[in-house]
Amino acid sequence: MKTFVLTLALLLPAGLATAQTRPSTVSRPCSASQRDVQVHGAVVLGTGGYTYDRFVRDRSYCEIDEDQEAAFVPSGDSQACFVGYRCKSRSRLFDN
C-alpha cells in the first residue's frame, strides 16, 4: 500500500504539469505577453488556434548556432505586437 501511495504522489505532479495550458497572445493585451517574455526570459505562448512558439528576451536564450529574429504576434489589442524574439537557425554559408 505504501508503494502505491508513493507512486501516486510522484506521478500526480507530472500529470498536472502536462495539463497546464500556455497563455494565448490573442486573448490578452500586448503588454501582458511582453511582460511574460521580459520576466521569464524565454516562454512558450499560443499565437492562435493550435499554433504556438517560443519567445525569448534576448539572444542569450538561443542555442550557440542560432540568431534572434524579431517576433510580432496578434494580441487582444494589436494585430502586430512585438513580444521579443524567436531563435532561428543560422543559414549555412555554403548551401547547395
N, C-alpha and C positions, 0 to 999 in steps of 0.2 A: 504494500500500500504506500509506503514511503517513497518507493521508486516511482510510482505512478504520479504522486503529488509533485515530486521534484521535477519529473519530466514535463508535467503540465505547467509548472511555474517557469521553466526555462523556455518553453515553446510559446507561451502566451504573448510575451512582448514582441517576438518575431512576427506573430500574426497581426498584431496591432500596427506594427511598422509598415507592413505591406498594404494595410487598408487605408493609410493616410492618402489624402488627395493633395495634388500640387495646386498652388494658387493659380488662378486664371487671370491673365492680364486683361482680358476682355471685360471682365465683370468688376474691375477695380480701377480706381483713379491711377493715372500715370505715376504720380508721386509715391504711391504705395509700392509699386513694383520697383521703382528706382531705389527706394529706401531699403527694400529687401536685399537687392544686389549690393548696395554700399555697406550694409551692416554685416552681411554674411560672407561677402567676397565672391562666392560662387553659389548659384541657386538654380534649380530647375523650375521653370514656370510654364504653365499651359498657355498656349497662344491662340486657342480657339478650337472647338471640336475635340478631336483626338490628337492634336498636334502639340508638341512641347519642345523646349530646347533648354540648354544650359547657358546661363548668362553669367559673366564674370565682371568684377570691378576693374581689373587691370590684367596685363599680360602675365603677372606672376602666378596667376591661377591656370595658366595654359601649360601644356607639355613643352619640352625643350624644342621640339620640331614644329611648333605651332606659332602662328601670329594671331593678333587680335583683329577683329573686324567690328566696326560699329554696328550695334543691333537696335533696330526700330521695330516695335510691335504695336498692334492695335490695343487700345485700352478703353476704359469706360468713358473717358473724356477727351481722347485724341486718337486719330487714325494712325499716327506715326509717333509713338512715344519712344524717346531714346532711353533705354533701360541700362545700358552699359555696353558690353562687348560679347562677341562669340569667339571661341577659339577655332581657328581654321588651319588645316594642314598647309604648310608652305608648299608651293608648287615646285617641282623639281626643275633644275636648270636645264637638263638635257632630256626632256620628254620627247618621245618619238610619236 
